[in-house]
């Protein structure tokens, strides 16, 4: 009886709130683990030469910590998601939005994107940009639902955006998504 009462109380509690903090250098192994957790999802359609962006290692940690701002989302103290931002002029590039595969589809990705949006609006950015593969249907669906629009589908178009700002990040077949703050209205 006591166990049933405890289960009932647990089910009635609202979901725990995601705590988001800036990642420190020592957190990058956790960030890398989160990125690697879904690497197998990408393997069927990502070009083999680009899989290093999904099967990340210690060299990736060092390189990317120096050029991006990473944030960790923790649920009950456990890191379950990450997002990175990087300034590209009047836009910010969201380079890594990853959740531990056990936490996909629970609204945590949206929470991470809202967090980034609030910060970037406050910093005066015009919008957010990201690239995603069209066969990563889980990601594409989440981005479109959030309000991103597909801005470029051809490699040449993606690579020409913002005078080639995405060249270092481009993966074969990926498309450009934009979220413009002035068109999105105040949503946070």
DAWO-V887095 format. One record per residue. RES is the residue in three letters. PSI is psi in radians with two decimals (999 if undefined). OMEGA is omega in whole degrees, 0 to 359 (none if undefined). D_CENTER is the distance of its C-alpha to the mean C-alpha in Angstrom with 1 decimal. Layout:
BEGIN
res = [RES | RES]
psi = [PSI | PSI]
omega = [OMEGA | OMEGA]
d_center = [D_CENTER | D_CENTER]
END
This chain:
BEGIN
res = [UNK | UNK | UNK | UNK | UNK | UNK | UNK | UNK | UNK | UNK | UNK | UNK | UNK | UNK | UNK | UNK | UNK | UNK | UNK | UNK | UNK | UNK | UNK | UNK | UNK | UNK | UNK | UNK | UNK | UNK | UNK | UNK | UNK | UNK | UNK | UNK | UNK | UNK | UNK | UNK | UNK | UNK | UNK | UNK | UNK | UNK | UNK | UNK | UNK | UNK | UNK | UNK | UNK | UNK | UNK | UNK | UNK | UNK | UNK | UNK | UNK | UNK | UNK | UNK | UNK | UNK | UNK | UNK | UNK | UNK | UNK | UNK | UNK | UNK | UNK | UNK | UNK | UNK | UNK | UNK | UNK | UNK | UNK | UNK | UNK | UNK | UNK | UNK | UNK | UNK | UNK | UNK | UNK | UNK | UNK | UNK | UNK | UNK | UNK | UNK | UNK | UNK | UNK | UNK | UNK | UNK | UNK | UNK | UNK | UNK | UNK | UNK | UNK | UNK | UNK | UNK | UNK | UNK | UNK | UNK | UNK | UNK | UNK | UNK | UNK | UNK | UNK | UNK | UNK | UNK | UNK | UNK | UNK | UNK | UNK | UNK | UNK | UNK | UNK | UNK | UNK | UNK | UNK | UNK | UNK | UNK | UNK | UNK | UNK | UNK | UNK | UNK | UNK | UNK | UNK | UNK | UNK | UNK | UNK | UNK | UNK | UNK | UNK | UNK | UNK | UNK | UNK | UNK | UNK | UNK | UNK | UNK | UNK | UNK | UNK | UNK | UNK | UNK | UNK | UNK | UNK | UNK | UNK | UNK | UNK | UNK | UNK | UNK]
psi = [-0.78 | -0.69 | -0.75 | -0.69 | -0.73 | -0.74 | -0.72 | -0.75 | -0.72 | -0.71 | -0.46 | -0.30 | 2.45 | 2.71 | 2.56 | 2.59 | 2.42 | 2.17 | 2.16 | 2.20 | 2.72 | 2.33 | 2.45 | 2.96 | -0.70 | -0.20 | -0.16 | -0.45 | -0.58 | -0.75 | -0.80 | -0.69 | -0.72 | -0.73 | -0.78 | -0.40 | -0.45 | 0.27 | -0.67 | -0.44 | -0.59 | -0.43 | -0.69 | -0.40 | -0.20 | 2.37 | 2.41 | -0.66 | -0.35 | -0.10 | -0.35 | -0.38 | -0.13 | -0.50 | 1.07 | 2.69 | -2.96 | -0.64 | -0.68 | -0.77 | -0.88 | -0.88 | -0.81 | -0.52 | -0.57 | -0.43 | -0.08 | 2.83 | 2.05 | 2.56 | 2.54 | 2.39 | 2.17 | 2.42 | 2.05 | 0.70 | -0.18 | 2.26 | 2.09 | -0.15 | 2.83 | 2.70 | 2.54 | 2.62 | 2.65 | 2.31 | 2.28 | 1.27 | -2.16 | 0.09 | 2.87 | 2.44 | 2.16 | 1.79 | -0.59 | 1.95 | 1.75 | 2.48 | 2.60 | 2.40 | -0.43 | -0.15 | 0.17 | 2.46 | 0.25 | 0.18 | -0.03 | -0.58 | -0.73 | -0.72 | -0.74 | -0.74 | -0.67 | -0.71 | -0.87 | -0.75 | -0.80 | -0.81 | -0.76 | -0.63 | -0.81 | -0.49 | 0.00 | 0.22 | 2.70 | -0.49 | -3.03 | 2.56 | 2.63 | 2.87 | 2.53 | 2.64 | 2.39 | -0.38 | -0.10 | 1.21 | -0.60 | -0.73 | -0.82 | -0.79 | -0.77 | -0.75 | -0.78 | -0.69 | -0.63 | -0.51 | 0.02 | 2.64 | 2.53 | 2.07 | -0.41 | 2.34 | -0.37 | 2.48 | -0.83 | -0.71 | -0.78 | -0.78 | -0.35 | -0.33 | 2.37 | 0.78 | 0.67 | 0.32 | -0.45 | 0.01 | -0.75 | -0.25 | -0.18 | 2.38 | 2.48 | 2.25 | -0.09 | 2.63 | 2.73 | 2.28 | 2.38 | 2.54 | 1.85 | 2.20 | -0.69 | -0.50 | -0.40 | -0.35 | 3.05 | 1.90 | -0.15 | 999]
omega = [180 | 179 | 179 | 179 | 178 | 178 | 180 | 179 | 180 | 181 | 182 | 181 | 175 | 179 | 180 | 182 | 178 | 177 | 184 | 180 | 177 | 179 | 173 | 182 | 181 | 177 | 187 | 176 | 176 | 177 | 181 | 178 | 179 | 179 | 181 | 187 | 180 | 181 | 181 | 177 | 183 | 187 | 182 | 185 | 178 | 178 | 184 | 181 | 181 | 182 | 177 | 177 | 180 | 177 | 190 | 183 | 183 | 178 | 176 | 180 | 182 | 183 | 185 | 176 | 181 | 186 | 181 | 170 | 179 | 177 | 177 | 173 | 181 | 177 | 183 | 177 | 182 | 178 | 182 | 182 | 178 | 173 | 176 | 175 | 179 | 182 | 173 | 183 | 182 | 174 | 171 | 178 | 174 | 187 | 183 | 173 | 185 | 174 | 169 | 187 | 178 | 184 | 178 | 176 | 182 | 178 | 183 | 176 | 177 | 178 | 178 | 180 | 177 | 177 | 180 | 180 | 180 | 181 | 184 | 174 | 182 | 180 | 176 | 179 | 179 | 181 | 180 | 177 | 173 | 175 | 181 | 178 | 182 | 178 | 173 | 190 | 179 | 180 | 181 | 180 | 181 | 181 | 180 | 178 | 179 | 180 | 174 | 175 | 177 | 185 | 180 | 181 | 181 | 182 | 182 | 179 | 180 | 184 | 178 | 183 | 178 | 178 | 174 | 183 | 184 | 181 | 181 | 187 | 187 | 172 | 185 | 177 | 183 | 182 | 181 | 176 | 178 | 174 | 183 | 183 | 182 | 178 | 184 | 183 | 180 | 186 | 188 | none]
d_center = [43.0 | 41.2 | 38.3 | 38.1 | 38.0 | 35.3 | 33.1 | 33.9 | 32.9 | 29.6 | 28.8 | 29.7 | 27.3 | 24.3 | 20.9 | 20.1 | 17.9 | 14.6 | 15.4 | 12.9 | 14.3 | 13.9 | 13.9 | 17.3 | 18.3 | 19.6 | 16.2 | 14.8 | 16.4 | 14.5 | 11.1 | 12.7 | 13.9 | 10.6 | 9.5 | 13.1 | 13.3 | 12.3 | 13.9 | 16.9 | 15.1 | 14.6 | 18.1 | 20.2 | 18.9 | 17.2 | 20.0 | 21.2 | 21.0 | 17.2 | 16.7 | 16.8 | 13.2 | 12.5 | 15.6 | 15.0 | 18.0 | 19.5 | 20.0 | 16.3 | 15.8 | 18.6 | 17.7 | 14.1 | 15.0 | 17.6 | 15.6 | 12.4 | 11.8 | 9.8 | 9.7 | 10.5 | 10.9 | 14.3 | 16.4 | 20.1 | 19.5 | 17.4 | 14.0 | 11.9 | 8.2 | 6.3 | 4.3 | 6.5 | 8.8 | 11.9 | 14.9 | 16.3 | 19.4 | 19.1 | 15.5 | 12.3 | 9.9 | 6.2 | 6.4 | 4.1 | 1.2 | 4.9 | 7.9 | 11.5 | 13.1 | 15.6 | 13.3 | 11.7 | 13.4 | 14.3 | 12.5 | 10.3 | 7.0 | 9.2 | 10.4 | 7.3 | 7.1 | 10.9 | 11.0 | 9.4 | 11.7 | 14.6 | 14.5 | 14.2 | 17.0 | 19.0 | 18.9 | 20.3 | 17.6 | 18.4 | 15.0 | 11.4 | 10.9 | 8.7 | 10.2 | 10.3 | 13.3 | 15.5 | 16.3 | 12.9 | 14.3 | 12.1 | 9.0 | 11.5 | 13.1 | 10.3 | 9.6 | 13.4 | 14.1 | 12.2 | 14.3 | 12.8 | 15.7 | 16.1 | 17.9 | 18.9 | 19.4 | 21.7 | 21.0 | 23.5 | 22.0 | 18.4 | 20.1 | 22.4 | 19.9 | 20.4 | 23.1 | 21.1 | 18.3 | 15.9 | 18.6 | 17.3 | 13.9 | 15.3 | 15.5 | 18.5 | 18.2 | 14.8 | 14.9 | 14.0 | 12.5 | 13.5 | 13.5 | 16.8 | 17.6 | 21.3 | 21.1 | 18.7 | 21.1 | 20.6 | 18.3 | 17.3]
END
